[in-house]
Amino acid sequence: MICHVCQATGWSWDYVEDRLTIRRLSALARHWAEAPPPHVLLQAIARALGWRPAPKLTDPSHDRWNDLVELAADPRSGIAIAGKPPL
């Protein structure tokens, strides 16, 4: 929620954490229901025109495993790997 407020307002994370109360957040939510922030409007327009987010191609844990295998390929790393990646 803090990320959304920061993106919609331009406020810093610390400012939102320190100053935003539930009452103020409710007021923002009511306002945004009538006039959504630009990033929300842009996404709605893009979706209406047929845009869809790119699907995630790989599992992040698999990418980390491949990074580790690549690192272990260098004998100077001191890393030895045996077996299959964890699930």
C-alpha positions as CSV (number, residue, x, y, z in Angstrom):
1,M,0.0,0.0,0.0
2,I,2.8,2.4,0.8
3,C,4.4,1.8,-2.6
4,H,1.1,2.6,-4.3
5,V,0.7,5.9,-2.3
6,C,4.3,6.8,-3.1
7,Q,3.9,6.2,-6.8
8,A,0.5,8.0,-7.0
9,T,1.7,11.1,-5.0
10,G,5.4,11.4,-5.5
11,W,5.9,11.3,-1.7
12,S,8.8,9.5,-0.2
13,W,8.4,6.2,1.6
14,D,9.4,7.8,4.9
15,Y,7.0,10.7,4.5
16,V,4.1,8.2,3.9
17,E,5.0,6.1,6.8
18,D,5.4,9.1,9.1
19,R,2.4,11.2,8.0
20,L,-0.3,9.0,6.4
21,T,-3.0,8.0,8.8
22,I,-5.9,5.6,8.1
23,R,-8.3,8.6,7.9
24,R,-6.1,10.3,5.3
25,L,-5.6,7.0,3.4
26,S,-9.4,6.6,3.3
27,A,-9.8,10.1,1.9
28,L,-7.2,9.4,-0.8
29,A,-8.9,6.2,-1.7
30,R,-12.3,8.0,-2.0
31,H,-10.6,10.6,-4.2
32,W,-8.8,8.0,-6.4
33,A,-12.1,6.2,-6.9
34,E,-13.4,9.2,-8.7
35,A,-10.0,10.4,-10.2
36,P,-7.5,7.5,-10.4
37,P,-3.8,8.3,-10.3
38,P,-2.0,8.6,-13.6
39,H,-0.3,5.2,-13.4
40,V,-3.6,3.4,-12.8
41,L,-5.3,5.3,-15.7
42,L,-2.4,4.5,-18.0
43,Q,-2.6,0.8,-17.2
44,A,-6.3,0.8,-17.8
45,I,-6.0,2.5,-21.2
46,A,-3.1,0.1,-22.2
47,R,-5.2,-2.9,-21.2
48,A,-8.2,-1.6,-23.1
49,L,-6.0,-1.3,-26.2
50,G,-4.9,-4.9,-25.8
51,W,-1.7,-4.7,-23.8
52,R,-0.9,-7.5,-21.4
53,P,2.0,-7.8,-19.0
54,A,4.7,-10.2,-20.2
55,P,4.5,-13.6,-18.5
56,K,7.2,-14.6,-16.2
57,L,9.3,-17.1,-18.0
58,T,11.2,-18.7,-15.2
59,D,11.0,-19.3,-11.5
60,P,13.3,-16.9,-9.7
61,S,14.7,-19.8,-7.5
62,H,15.8,-21.5,-10.7
63,D,17.6,-18.4,-11.9
64,R,19.5,-18.3,-8.5
65,W,20.5,-21.9,-9.0
66,N,21.9,-21.2,-12.5
67,D,23.8,-18.2,-11.1
68,L,25.3,-20.4,-8.4
69,V,26.3,-23.1,-10.9
70,E,27.9,-20.5,-13.1
71,L,29.8,-19.1,-10.1
72,A,30.9,-22.6,-9.1
73,A,32.3,-23.2,-12.6
74,D,35.2,-20.9,-11.7
75,P,37.6,-23.1,-9.7
76,R,38.8,-20.0,-7.8
77,S,35.4,-19.6,-6.2
78,G,35.9,-22.6,-3.9
79,I,32.3,-23.6,-4.5
80,A,31.5,-27.3,-5.2
81,I,28.0,-28.2,-6.4
82,A,26.5,-31.7,-6.8
83,G,22.9,-32.7,-7.5
84,K,19.8,-31.0,-8.8
85,P,18.4,-27.6,-7.9
86,P,16.1,-27.5,-4.9
87,L,12.4,-27.3,-5.6
